[in-house]
Amino acid sequence: MILVTGATGFLGKRVCRKLEQRNLPFKKTSLSLGIDLQNEKQTFQLFKDIKPEYVLNCAACVGGIQWGYKHFGEIFKNNLEMTVNLLEAARKFQIKRIVNPISNCAYPAEATLFRESEFWDGPLHESVMVYGFVRKAFWIGSWAYNYQYGLDVINIILSNMYGPEDHFEEERSHALGALIMKFIKAKENNDPYVSVWGSGKPVREWLHVDDGAEAMILSLDIDKHIEPINIGIASGISIIDMAKLIKKYVGYEGEIKLDPSKPDGAAYKTVDGSKGEKIFDWKPEKDFKQGVKETIAWYMKNRGDHVS
C-alpha cells in the first residue's frame, strides 16, 4: 500500500492519477482531508490505521516569492514539524521507502547550473532561504534516519512546477501562474500594459507537474540512493521571454512593463539532470511551450471553480 501525503495539492493530485492509471493501491491524506501532519499523534495514528509500505510525500507549506516573504515563520515551523513526524512515523511503522521532493531553491544562490555535487557550496538566496533550508532539512533527516535506523528515503530535486490545476491566486502563484493571470485579466480589461516583477532577467527551468509526478512514482523502484537526485534538463527561460510567450498565447496586445522595485529572486536556476537520467533511464518529457498552452487553456476554463 502506498500513502500519498498532500494528496489534494498540485503535485499530489497528479501523483494519485498516475497511481490510478497504473492500478497501484494507494491511500490519500492531506490537511483538507482531516489529517494534520504537523500533529504527531494524528500522523502516528494515520500510519497505524493505513499500514503503508511506501510513502510519496507531496505535503508542503509553500508559495511564490510574495507569499514567502510574508510567511517565513510559518514555512519554517510547518515544514519542519511535518518532516520530523513523517520520518519518525516511517521509522516506527517500518516503512519500506519514502519518496520526497526537494525544491531546487535548496541550491546555493550563486549557483547557475545546479549539480548535486554543489548542493552545499554556499548560502541560499534570501527570498527562498527558509523554504530551501527546510527542504534541505528533510534530506539531513533522511541521512540521519538512514544512518541510524536504515530508513530508505529517495530525495529528488525538482524545478518549479507548473501546469493545469496549479495555484492561481495573487500571492501563492509562482511567476508562471501569476503571469498567466495577469495577461488574461489585462486582455479582458483592455489594460494598456502588464507589470512584470523585477528586471525580467532571471532564468528559470520549469518542470511540468506530470513529469514531477512521474519522477515521484518511478522513485519507488530505483535502487537505494541516499544522496539527492536532480530531475531536470539543464534548460531554462528568462522571465521576460516567458512573459512574451504567455502574452502571445493569451492574445494580449498591450505592453509589458518591468517593475525593478520588485524582487528578482535568484538570478539563474537550471538543473543538471544527467545523474537522474542515468538512474531512472528517463528524463522530463513535456514540451514547455505545449505545457504553457495547456495551462492557459485550463485556467481559462476552470478559474471560476478551481482557483486554489
Secondary structure as UniProt FT lines:
FT   STRAND          2..5
FT   TURN            6..8
FT   HELIX           10..21
FT   TURN            22..23
FT   STRAND          26..29
FT   HELIX           31..33
FT   TURN            37..38
FT   HELIX           40..50
FT   STRAND          54..57
FT   HELIX           65..70
FT   HELIX           72..92
FT   TURN            93..94
FT   STRAND          97..103
FT   HELIX           104..106
FT   TURN            109..110
FT   STRAND          113..114
FT   HELIX           116..118
FT   TURN            119..120
FT   HELIX           126..128
FT   HELIX           129..149
FT   STRAND          153..158
FT   STRAND          160..162
FT   TURN            164..165
FT   TURN            170..172
FT   HELIX           175..189
FT   STRAND          193..197
FT   STRAND          203..204
FT   STRAND          206..208
FT   HELIX           209..218
FT   TURN            219..220
FT   STRAND          229..231
FT   STRAND          237..238
FT   HELIX           239..250
FT   STRAND          255..259
FT   TURN            260..261
FT   STRAND          268..271
FT   HELIX           274..280
FT   HELIX           288..306
//
